[in-house]
Amino acid sequence: MDAISTSQLKIHCAEVVARVAKTGEPVTVTRRGRPVARIVPVEDDSPTLFGALAGHIAICGDLIEPVGEPWEAGL
């Protein structure tokens, strides 16, 4: 399915959206034979685990140096 009219889209909207999601093929929506819109799949741009916080946190000081304050481990 390459193109669909607005009237047919109203009837078969869920089916068209499911097909676009499954196949990845865009569908052009037409009104009176002229293209007016395109339904395309969404690209997955969610961040991955590695590098997700890059630029959002900073290391200040030495991470393994003792802080100099007494504390008790709650055992």
C-alpha positions as CSV (number, residue, x, y, z in Angstrom):
1,M,0.0,0.0,0.0
2,D,1.8,3.1,-1.2
3,A,-1.0,5.7,-0.9
4,I,-4.4,5.9,0.8
5,S,-7.2,8.5,0.6
6,T,-8.3,10.4,3.7
7,S,-11.7,8.7,3.5
8,Q,-10.2,5.2,3.4
9,L,-7.8,6.2,6.2
10,K,-10.7,7.1,8.4
11,I,-12.0,3.5,7.9
12,H,-8.7,1.6,8.1
13,C,-6.6,3.8,10.3
14,A,-5.5,1.2,12.8
15,E,-4.7,-1.3,10.1
16,V,-2.6,1.3,8.2
17,V,-0.7,2.3,11.3
18,A,0.0,-1.4,12.2
19,R,1.3,-2.1,8.7
20,V,3.6,0.9,8.8
21,A,5.0,-0.1,12.2
22,K,5.5,-3.7,11.0
23,T,7.0,-3.1,7.5
24,G,8.6,0.2,8.0
25,E,7.2,1.4,4.7
26,P,5.7,4.9,4.7
27,V,2.2,5.5,3.4
28,T,1.1,8.7,1.6
29,V,-2.3,10.1,2.5
30,T,-4.1,11.8,-0.3
31,R,-7.0,14.2,-0.6
32,R,-8.7,14.4,-4.0
33,G,-5.7,12.6,-5.5
34,R,-3.1,15.0,-4.1
35,P,-0.6,14.0,-1.4
36,V,-1.3,15.9,1.9
37,A,0.5,13.8,4.5
38,R,2.8,10.8,5.0
39,I,2.6,8.2,7.8
40,V,6.1,7.0,8.6
41,P,7.5,4.7,11.3
42,V,9.2,6.4,14.3
43,E,12.9,5.8,14.7
44,D,14.1,4.5,18.0
45,D,16.2,7.3,19.4
46,S,16.1,6.2,23.1
47,P,19.5,6.5,24.8
48,T,21.5,3.3,25.4
49,L,23.0,2.4,28.8
50,F,26.5,3.4,27.9
51,G,26.9,7.1,27.4
52,A,23.4,8.0,28.4
53,L,24.7,10.5,31.1
54,A,27.6,11.9,29.0
55,G,27.8,15.6,29.5
56,H,25.3,15.5,32.5
57,I,27.6,14.5,35.4
58,A,31.1,15.5,36.4
59,I,33.7,13.9,38.6
60,C,35.0,16.4,41.2
61,G,38.1,15.2,43.0
62,D,39.6,11.7,43.6
63,L,37.0,9.0,43.8
64,I,39.1,6.6,45.9
65,E,40.8,9.1,48.3
66,P,39.5,9.0,51.9
67,V,37.2,12.0,52.7
68,G,38.7,12.5,56.1
69,E,35.5,12.3,58.0
70,P,34.7,9.5,60.4
71,W,31.9,7.2,59.7
72,E,30.5,3.9,60.9
73,A,29.6,1.0,58.7
74,G,26.1,-0.2,59.8
75,L,26.8,-3.9,60.2
